[in-house]
Structures are given as structure tokens and as C-alpha cells.
Amino acid sequence: VPLFQRWLQGGRTRYLIRTFRTTVLSLTVYYRLETLKKGAEVKKQGFWIE
């Protein structure tokens, strides 16, 4: 039983880490896309602010 419990805890931790990483990655990608979109709009208008 203890071995099974330890495996469960390890699996849960790994799952949490994977979920956290995925969330951070998708947020980063989303933020980059939004920034790119804003940059494209700004470029279109002729005010390119770095």
C-alpha cells in the first residue's frame, strides 16, 4: 500500500508540474501573439514604438 500511495503522489506531482508548464507555455504564446497583433496594428497606422 505505501508503495502505491507514493506512486500516486509522484504521479499527482508530475501531473501538476506538467499542467503548470502547459499553462505557462500557452499564456506565453498567447501574450506573444497579442503583442505581435498589437505591433502589426501599430505598424499599419505608421507609429512603430519599440
N, C-alpha and C positions, 0 to 999 in steps of 0.2 A: 504493500500500500504506500509506504513513504516514497519509494522509487517512482510510482505512478504520479503521486502528488507533485514531486519535484519536476517530473516531466511536464505536468500540466502548467506549473508555474513558469517553467522555462519557455513553454510554448506561448503562454499568455504574454510574457515579457517581449518575446521575439515579435509576436503579432502587434503589440503596442508600438514597438520601435518601428516596424515596417509601416504601420498606419501613419505614425507621426512623420516618417520620412516622406511618404507619398503625399501627405497633406502639405508639407513644406515645399516639396517639389512642384506640386500643382499650383500653389499660391505664388511661387517664384515665377513660374511660366506665365500665369495669369497677369501678374504685375508687369512682367516684361512686355507682354502683348499689349497691355493697356498703355504702357509708356510709348511703345512703338506707334500705336494708333494715334496717341496724342501728338507725337513727334511728326507723323505724316500730316495730320491736320494743320499743325503749326507751319510746316514746310509749305503746304498748299497756300496758306494765307500770306506767306512771304516773311514771317517773323520767325527765324530759326534761332531759338535761345538754347544755348548749350546747358 
